[in-house]
């Protein structure tokens, strides 16, 4: 087949191209955009324009109040502080003891410490209804004031139910005071350079306060009624000034009497005279026989070495004990000690009060409030720590003979009272205290725990009347 002419082929291709490749129609001017300009949504200026305009600095505090539907900026909000509470008492609103005082409260300054106390007179109880037994007992009044000494963790509140009846029995004033670290007595924090002559949390201060209150009552003698740890104060006050104490009433005394006690012989005194006599009796033999003389000298050398080692062991023991006490004291005075006291009082404070009663179900809210009220006083935890430190230091002191070994020296009338179900101070130990005191009476109150003066106040006065 003959090939087609070239002209026909070129014109044919042009025709095909014109059909397959239509001309591009120009767009209207208002739809045209420069190809180099980015889309508005992708521009930084457009993104910034969508952000809310806010001045520099933190957001205003009233933003959420002005716009209820708005969400506050959590990162800018201050953290909410959790309120502290110990045994149900808010620790963020503590007060001075004076602000917590009752209408019948009084304060007596002793050595710079404002001691909280209450006084009930015979005249105060004359117009109040009392049990006929108490009224009849008032006819044979002893005419001596009575001082009431509370125990550990307690206060004047513990004697609320018995002050008026005892005032009627005594025919004189009855006074109860809060020892430092308890109740509403002012708290003071001791420092290393404290110049006060007596530590207010020590036993010496409690003794001084007891005798000062006898003077304040204008009496030469008084009857001391102690409960639990208050019995230690009563007995120590007797040994300090026996002529000022007419009688002692020890209720659930926290005085541990060991089973085996010394018989009045000084320590390290036994055997010394026997050894001296043996040396004198063997003197002639030692001089007669040179071999015995050498053996005697060697024995003396061995004994001297043994005595030196024993003294060294005692000295090391004293140093270790001193370092241990200093470490314990430093730990108690730290923030850890404060946290520990708060934790113990929060978890076990109310539980201890309920456990002290024979029937815990009878512990009312009024009783709980009476025991937790001192926790509203400013500095209560630091004062309790200082009291504990003072107890530790007193227990390590070797300058004084323990009270439990001096009970036989008491010569005034003594009555010892115990609850039959006391879970804190067992009855058998209380009976042992009574046996250690010559001529002491011993009374057991049935259906009573560690606080017979609170659980069974009527029976409590009857026991004292006997």
C-alpha angles and dihedrals in degrees: 000000000000116000119251120251117271093237092060092051097050093048090048092054092049090053092051093048091051091054098044097041109049117192116264112247115226117246122237115268095245090057095048119099131180109264093224097058114095123230112276093238090058096052122103092223091058091050092050090049090060093056118094114257111242129164120245118273134045119330117265116270091232095056095103092041093052093046111035093186095055124101115232120234103257093196091058096045117099114245114259110243115229114236115238122230132184118192089341094308117123108236096196094071105048120161140202115267091247090062090055096049122123123235090259094046123117135187126216119188115227119177091337095313120114102222115203115221144155129218128203119189131199089248091057091058097043095083096042125090110255136175112278089237090059091047092052091047089055089067089069097046119177092214094217126118119245126221118202118208117195127212135242114310092008135100144187086303090076090068098046096111098046107041098085096044091047090050088054091049094047096042085218141074123306116205130188123182137186114244116224113283091029137078117351100323110130117269122229128183116221120217133195092264096044110148098194108124094220128038105238090216095053129099089246091063092049089052091048091049091050093053091042091056090051087056091045090056089054094238132132093211137019140185112247118212113189130184124204107313088008087070088067089057091048094051093043090050089053092053090047095052113002091172090064096055118078097180143344130229111190114193115192091336114213090216114123113213111200119228093232115044133178116262096228096280115132117246116262089014096101115091099013095100091043091055091048091051091050091052092051094047093050095044094096093050091050091052093046097051118045090200091056089048091055091045090050092051090049090050091050089050091051091049091049091051091048091049090049091051092047091051090048091051090050091049092049090047090051091049092048091048091048092049090046091051091048091051092049092047091049091050093049092050092052127088088263090062092051091050090048093052092049091048094050094047092046097049102032108018099090091034090057091052092051092045090053091063125081090227110030091191089070093062101110130201088255090061092047091050091050092055096041097045093089088059087073090063117102113252096013094138095050091049091051090052091051090050090052091048090051090052090052092050092047092050092054094049114109097187095087132055112239116259091237089065094050100051091103089063093066111108104171123093111283132190120191118199128191137177114234092229101037106154096185103046109026119227092236091060092048090051090050089054090053092050092051092057114073112243095358119156121228125207128181119202114209123225090017134119132192095315108053092156088062101035099043108014095161093055089043093064092044090056090051091048090059 
